[in-house]
Amino acid sequence: MPVFDMIETLMVKQLNFKPTRMLRFIVRHVYVAFTMFVGITFPFFGGLLGFFGGLVFAPTTYFLPCIMWLTIYKPRKLSISWLTNWICIIIGVLLMILSPIGGLRSIILNAKTYGFYQ
């Protein structure tokens, strides 16, 4: 919840609001309503999530931790942990390549039917 904490800190320190539960309630609900409005307003938001999610989510979740683990622990080649990490790396790279392609394809195919609030 770093986003909520950052917004609440800004409200208290720079805008001189009192740090109450009501402030937390209002700030969090306004933030959720704003993000929901953005998601509803842009009809291609799902495709954008697929596009950017593949570029960012796959590396940070699948193969970068595996590469770091292999670099730090240096397991024997062809051991179970070595193979498991390399399988995760390969799957992560494939997801990083295919997910943005799928998101972009979704945006392109549905671009003719996009309309705001439909």
C-alpha positions as CSV (number, residue, x, y, z in Angstrom):
1,M,0.0,0.0,0.0
2,P,2.8,2.4,-0.7
3,V,0.6,4.5,-3.1
4,F,-2.0,5.1,-0.3
5,D,0.7,5.9,2.2
6,M,2.3,8.4,-0.2
7,I,-1.0,10.1,-1.0
8,E,-1.9,10.2,2.7
9,T,1.5,11.6,3.7
10,L,1.2,14.3,1.0
11,M,-2.3,15.2,2.3
12,V,-1.1,15.5,5.9
13,K,2.4,17.1,5.5
14,Q,1.8,19.5,2.6
15,L,-1.9,20.1,2.6
16,N,-2.2,20.2,6.4
17,F,-5.0,17.6,6.8
18,K,-5.3,15.8,10.1
19,P,-4.3,12.1,9.9
20,T,-7.7,10.6,10.7
21,R,-9.5,7.5,9.6
22,M,-11.9,9.6,7.6
23,L,-9.0,11.0,5.6
24,R,-7.8,7.5,4.9
25,F,-11.3,6.3,3.9
26,I,-11.8,9.2,1.5
27,V,-8.4,9.1,0.0
28,R,-8.5,5.4,-0.7
29,H,-12.0,5.5,-2.1
30,V,-11.2,8.4,-4.4
31,Y,-8.1,6.6,-5.6
32,V,-10.0,3.4,-6.4
33,A,-12.8,5.4,-8.1
34,F,-10.2,7.2,-10.2
35,T,-8.5,4.0,-11.3
36,M,-11.8,2.4,-12.1
37,F,-12.8,5.5,-14.1
38,V,-9.5,5.2,-16.1
39,G,-10.2,1.5,-16.7
40,I,-13.7,2.2,-17.9
41,T,-12.8,5.2,-20.0
42,F,-10.1,3.5,-22.1
43,P,-11.7,0.6,-23.9
44,F,-8.3,-0.8,-24.8
45,F,-7.1,-0.9,-21.2
46,G,-7.1,-4.7,-21.1
47,G,-4.9,-4.9,-24.1
48,L,-2.6,-2.3,-22.6
49,L,-2.4,-4.3,-19.4
50,G,-1.4,-7.4,-21.4
51,F,1.1,-5.4,-23.4
52,F,2.9,-3.7,-20.5
53,G,2.3,-6.6,-18.1
54,G,4.2,-8.9,-20.4
55,L,7.1,-6.4,-20.6
56,V,7.4,-5.8,-16.9
57,F,5.7,-8.7,-15.1
58,A,7.4,-11.6,-16.8
59,P,11.0,-10.4,-16.2
60,T,10.5,-9.4,-12.5
61,T,8.5,-12.5,-11.6
62,Y,9.9,-15.4,-13.7
63,F,13.4,-15.1,-15.0
64,L,15.2,-12.3,-13.1
65,P,14.9,-14.0,-9.7
66,C,16.0,-17.3,-11.3
67,I,19.0,-15.7,-12.9
68,M,19.9,-14.0,-9.6
69,W,19.5,-17.3,-7.7
70,L,21.7,-19.2,-10.2
71,T,24.3,-16.4,-10.0
72,I,24.4,-16.4,-6.2
73,Y,24.2,-20.2,-5.4
74,K,25.9,-21.6,-8.5
75,P,24.3,-25.1,-8.5
76,R,25.8,-28.0,-10.4
77,K,24.8,-28.1,-14.0
78,L,21.9,-30.4,-14.8
79,S,20.9,-30.7,-11.2
80,I,17.2,-30.5,-10.4
81,S,17.4,-26.9,-9.1
82,W,19.5,-25.8,-12.1
83,L,17.0,-27.4,-14.5
84,T,14.0,-26.0,-12.7
85,N,15.5,-22.5,-12.8
86,W,16.3,-22.7,-16.5
87,I,12.8,-23.9,-17.2
88,C,11.4,-20.9,-15.4
89,I,13.8,-18.6,-17.3
90,I,12.7,-20.1,-20.6
91,I,9.0,-19.8,-19.7
92,G,9.5,-16.2,-18.5
93,V,11.3,-15.2,-21.7
94,L,8.5,-16.7,-23.8
95,L,5.9,-14.9,-21.7
96,M,7.8,-11.7,-22.1
97,I,7.8,-12.1,-25.9
98,L,4.3,-13.5,-26.4
99,S,2.3,-11.4,-23.9
100,P,3.0,-8.0,-25.5
101,I,2.3,-9.5,-28.9
102,G,-1.0,-10.7,-27.7
103,G,-1.9,-7.4,-26.0
104,L,-1.0,-5.5,-29.2
105,R,-2.9,-7.9,-31.3
106,S,-6.0,-7.5,-29.1
107,I,-5.8,-3.7,-29.4
108,I,-5.4,-3.8,-33.2
109,L,-8.2,-6.3,-33.8
110,N,-10.7,-4.5,-31.6
111,A,-9.7,-1.0,-32.5
112,K,-12.6,-0.6,-35.0
113,T,-15.2,-1.4,-32.3
114,Y,-13.7,0.7,-29.5
115,G,-15.9,3.5,-28.2
116,F,-15.8,5.3,-24.9
117,Y,-18.2,3.9,-22.3
118,Q,-19.6,1.1,-24.4
